[in-house]
Amino acid sequence: MIMAATIFLGMTGMASLSMAMEKHHEQIWGNTRLTVQRAWAMRAAGWLMLLAAAALAVRMQGATMGLTLWVMEVSLASVCVGLLLSYAPRSLPWLAVGGLLAAWLAA
């Protein structure tokens, strides 16, 4: 179950990092402008989620295998977020909220 939590945290972190980019923010939210404060908050939340996923993976598998597992999971999460940005960008915030709830339930 911890492995599922790290995947969901990775997806939420990658979604948050992508929403902090001007181009993707406009795709998702429409005409609203990305403020500097919102961009920094989304970046901080994204990196916090990725670090939490790394900490969970290291705690569960040890340093070597945990970090390897984390890199693979973050790669999978980035592909999923990229595909979602291509085909259904407005559903990305729902993925982020759902991923955070699923990670909480899985841990």
N, C-alpha and C positions, 0 to 999 in steps of 0.2 A: 504494500500500500504506500510505503514511503516513496517508491519509485514513481508511482502515479502522481504523488504530490509534487515531486521535483519536475515532472513534465508539465503539470498545470502551472506551477510557478514560473517555469521557463516561458511558457506561452503567454502568460500574463505580463511578464517582464518585457518580452519582445514586442507585444502589442502596445505597451506603454511607451517604449522607446520609439516605435514607429509613429505613434500619435504625437510625439514631440517634434516631429519633422514637419516643416511648413507644407510641403506638397501633400503628404498623407493626411495631415490635419484638415486641409481644405477638402480632400476627397471624402473624408468621414463626416465632417460637421457642416459642410457647405460653405457659405460665405463668411462665417465667423473667423475673425483674425486670431492668430496664435500670439498671445502676449508672451513677453519674456518670462514673467513669473510662472505662467502656466507651462511653458516649455521646460523650465528648470524643475518644476514640481513633477512633471511627467518623466523627465529623465532620471530624477532622483528615485522616484517610485520604481521605475523599470530596473535600475541597477540594484536597488534594494531587493527586489524580487529575484533577480538573477543570483545575487549573493546568498540569499536565503536558500535557493535551490541548490547552490553549490555546497553550502554548509550541511544541508540535509543529506546530500549524496555522500559527502566525505564522512559524516557521522555514521552512515549506514554501511558503506563499503570500504572505508579506509581511504587514505589520501590518494594512492595511485589509481585504484579502480574507481573511486568516487569521482575524481576529477575527469577521468576518461568517460565515465557514464554521463556526467554533467555536460561535457562538450558535445557528446552525441545527442543528448536530449535538447540542448539549446539549438543545435543545428536543425533537428527535426521541427522544433518550435518555430524557428525563423522561416523555414520552408512553408509551414502551415499558415503563418501570418502573411507571408508574401502572396500565397495563393488566395487567401481571403481578401487581401487588399486589391488583387486583380479582378476578382469576380464579385465580391459582395463587401465593399469597404464599409458600408454603414452598419454592418453587423459586428464589426471589430470591438466596439465598446462592450457589447453584450458578451462576446467571447472573453474579454478581460474580466468582467464581473463574474461570469460563470466559472472561469478558470480559477479565480481566487477562492470562490466558495467551494469548488471541488477539491482544491488543494487543502483547504481547511478541514473538509470532511475526511479526506484520505489520510491526513496526518493524525 
